[in-house]
Amino acid sequence: MSFSKLVEKVKSGIVFYKNLARDTEGASGIEYAMIAGMVAVALAAFVTPIKTAVTTMFTTISGAL
């Protein structure tokens, strides 16, 4: 491989990685996935206490009838 071809290959690699660093098209998808993950964790944390409260409420209503 000649020196000029090597230099051209290095330049094209630099241009490719510069353009890749500027590309933000997939960033919003990643952000939405992170938000969905946080919502799932929050729901998982609160499902058991809510279930217990609803069960207690219906048991109390059922006992009063």
C-alpha positions in Angstrom: 0.0 0.0 0.0 1.4 3.3 -1.0 1.8 6.2 1.4 -0.8 8.3 -0.3 -3.4 5.6 -0.1 -2.6 5.1 3.5 -3.1 8.8 4.2 -6.4 8.9 2.2 -7.6 5.9 4.3 -6.7 7.6 7.6 -8.4 10.8 6.4 -11.6 9.0 5.5 -11.6 7.2 8.8 -11.3 10.6 10.6 -14.1 12.0 8.6 -16.3 9.0 9.4 -15.7 9.2 13.1 -16.3 12.9 13.2 -19.6 12.5 11.4 -20.5 9.6 13.8 -19.8 11.8 16.8 -22.1 14.5 15.4 -24.9 12.1 14.7 -27.6 12.4 17.4 -30.5 10.7 15.5 -30.7 7.7 17.8 -30.3 9.7 21.0 -34.0 10.4 21.5 -34.8 6.7 21.2 -32.3 5.9 23.9 -33.7 8.6 26.1 -37.2 7.2 25.7 -36.0 3.7 26.6 -34.4 5.1 29.7 -37.6 6.9 30.7 -39.6 3.7 30.1 -37.2 1.7 32.2 -37.4 4.2 35.1 -41.3 4.1 34.9 -41.2 0.3 35.0 -39.0 0.4 38.1 -41.2 2.9 39.8 -44.3 0.8 39.0 -42.6 -2.3 40.3 -41.8 -0.5 43.5 -45.3 0.6 44.2 -47.4 -2.3 43.0 -47.2 -4.4 46.2 -48.2 -1.5 48.6 -51.1 -0.5 46.3 -52.2 -4.1 45.9 -52.2 -4.5 49.7 -54.2 -1.2 50.2 -56.8 -2.1 47.6 -57.2 -5.7 49.0 -57.6 -4.2 52.5 -60.2 -1.7 51.3 -62.3 -4.3 49.5 -62.1 -6.7 52.5 -63.3 -3.9 54.8 -66.2 -3.1 52.4 -67.1 -6.8 52.1 -67.1 -7.2 55.8 -69.3 -4.2 56.3 -71.9 -5.5 53.9 
